[in-house]
């Protein structure tokens, strides 16, 4: 490997580190994201996002933020919605309801 190739490789790596750092800084500045739930890696300007988030809306936002960073050529998302974050409905018979209709309780699983 000649000196010019080494210099270009170092510039490429430095650029990838800069991109990753910029994306992580944006996530840290945004209260929407759990800081430890998104892993960001960059190689040759291609950003890969992995982790679990509470909703598709938050995933879309994370991807959008990454795409806006200078130097990003592509964003590959392996982000998933974590089931423990989903709001679910639990049906139960209410002893306080004289007609025994189902009472819907909203519960948040953490």
C-alpha positions in Angstrom: 0.0 0.0 0.0 1.5 3.3 -1.0 1.4 6.6 1.0 -1.5 8.1 -1.0 -3.6 5.0 -0.4 -2.9 5.1 3.3 -3.8 8.8 3.4 -7.1 8.2 1.6 -8.0 5.3 3.9 -7.3 7.4 6.9 -9.5 10.2 5.5 -12.3 7.7 4.8 -12.1 6.3 8.4 -12.1 9.8 9.8 -15.1 10.7 7.7 -17.0 7.6 8.9 -16.2 8.5 12.6 -17.4 12.0 12.0 -20.7 10.8 10.5 -21.3 8.3 13.4 -20.5 11.0 16.0 -22.8 13.6 14.3 -25.7 11.1 14.2 -25.2 10.1 17.9 -25.0 13.8 18.9 -28.3 14.4 17.2 -29.9 11.5 19.0 -28.5 12.7 22.3 -30.0 16.1 21.7 -33.4 14.6 21.0 -35.4 13.5 24.0 -37.4 11.1 21.8 -34.6 8.5 21.7 -33.4 6.2 24.4 -29.7 6.9 24.2 -28.6 3.2 24.6 -31.2 1.8 22.2 -29.7 2.8 18.9 -26.4 1.5 17.6 -24.8 3.5 14.8 -22.0 2.2 12.6 -20.7 3.8 9.4 -18.5 2.4 6.7 -17.7 4.3 3.5 -20.6 6.7 4.2 -23.1 3.9 4.6 -24.8 4.1 8.0 -26.3 1.1 9.7 -28.8 1.6 12.5 -29.6 -1.3 14.8 -31.6 -1.5 18.0 -35.1 -1.4 19.4 -37.4 1.6 19.7 -40.9 2.1 21.1 -42.7 2.8 17.7 -42.5 2.9 14.0 -42.8 6.7 14.2 -39.7 6.9 16.3 -37.9 4.6 13.9 -38.8 6.8 11.0 -37.5 9.8 12.9 -34.2 8.1 13.6 -33.7 7.2 10.0 -34.6 10.7 8.9 -32.1 12.3 11.3 -29.3 10.0 10.0 -30.1 10.8 6.3 -29.7 14.5 7.0 -26.1 14.3 8.2 -23.4 15.5 5.7 -21.5 12.7 4.1 -24.2 10.0 4.5 -24.6 8.1 1.3 -27.1 5.5 2.5 -28.9 4.5 5.7 -29.6 0.8 6.4 -32.1 0.3 9.1 -32.3 -2.8 11.2 -34.3 -0.9 13.9 -37.2 -2.8 15.3 -40.2 -2.0 17.5 -39.7 -3.7 20.9 -42.8 -5.5 22.0 -42.3 -4.4 25.6 -42.8 -0.8 24.6 -46.1 -1.4 22.9 -49.3 -0.2 24.4 -51.7 -3.1 24.6 -55.3 -3.5 25.6 -56.3 -6.0 28.3 -59.9 -7.1 28.6 -61.3 -8.2 31.9 -64.6 -8.6 33.6 -65.2 -5.8 35.9 -66.7 -6.8 39.3 -68.0 -3.2 39.6 -70.0 -3.3 36.4 -73.5 -4.7 36.9 -73.9 -5.7 33.3 -70.6 -7.6 33.2 -69.4 -5.9 30.1 -65.8 -5.9 29.3 -63.8 -3.1 30.7 -60.8 -2.1 28.7 -57.7 -1.2 30.6 -54.8 0.5 28.9 -51.5 -0.9 30.2 -48.0 0.0 29.3 -45.5 -2.9 29.5 -42.0 -1.8 30.4 
